[in-house]
Amino acid sequence: MLNFSKLVAGALAAMIAVPAIAQEAPDWLGGELQKPLSETRIGITVLYPGSNSYQAMYAETAAAYAAELGIMATVMDPQGDPAIQFDQIQDMASQNMDAIVVWPTSQNALIPAIRDASRSGIPIITSNSPIGEAGRRYILGHTGPDDCALAEQAAEMLGSAIGGEGNIVVVEGTPGYSVSILRGNCFLDKLADDFPDVNVLDSQTAEWNREKAQTVMETFLTRFGDQIDGVYAFDDGMALGVVSALQAAGRSAGDVKIVSCNQFGEGWDAMKEGWISGSGKQSPIDDAILAIQTAVRVANGIEVPALQEIERAQITAENVDEFERPTW
């Protein structure tokens, strides 16, 4: 796991030595710079970079790309706590940042802070996870994956992997978090529509944590044993925890079909070894770069789409060799 404090320190050091050429308008801007990039200040608060490799890579990319552009960026870690992130947004607003990027820890708890920042004239975008409907009037745009589409393709892959019938268990992300809600509801709806003979035995949270996912799966195995035909994990980090539980229980690769979203490097390996049947392509590098570019646009008064999606793809054991192993 990346050391987040060292990461931010390195990014800040890189920003001290910003080259003058970074002040030129980049081709992707789509308009004129209102101030040099070297004088542009952007605040970024990322869900919890210490929780898994996707978020760590997102934070690393955000810091490095900001430094490459020459903008003055502050990357903050709220450790998954809405109260901490609320204070971070208020603090960035008090510093009169040119734009703020929020990867929300909560759908609704942050809306008052986002509202106040927006009404003070600071452009705000959300990244990766959307804010609740009541808060969307205060943001200028959202960037990230289509989590509903990722969940629907997970349902397709898992339903097919177990032959259209059988029993599955679900390992969820953090309750109340918008990505968790989308990856849960859209999966269940698609499963009910296309695979009515698939039964969900139970669904429990592992809060995006690999070790907690292993514990959850161990509990499922104790309760349901050989009844479990498949597992849906909300991300590859938790899917790897499921794999560890199955290995500890003496199961063989493929005995239980596992499907997840946003493939990690180790998840790619596990798929090659037959442990994971399907996952979704979703790049934290693309995620972070799109967020930074959008923040620079809104900081310069350039209109952006309400929603900008990053690329996604369906990855299975049959086509995994067509994709490069993720670096996160």
Secondary structure, 3 states (H helix, E strand, C coil): CCCHHHHHHHHHHHHHCCCHHHHCCCHHHCCCCCCCHHHCEEEEECCCCCCCHHHHHHHHHHHHHHHHHCCEEEEECCCCCHHHHHHHHHHHHHCCCCEEEECCCCCCCCHHHHHHHHHCCCCEEEECCCCCHHHHHHCCEEEECCHHHHHHHHHHHHHHHCCCCEEEEEEECCCCCHHHHHHHHHHHHHHHHHCCCEEEEEEEECCCCHHHHHHHHHHHHHHHHHHCCEEEECCHHHHHHHHHHHHHCCCCCCCCEEECCCCCHHHHHHHHCCCCCEEEECCHHHHHHHHHHHHHHHHCCCCCCCEEECCCEEEECCCHHHCCCCCC
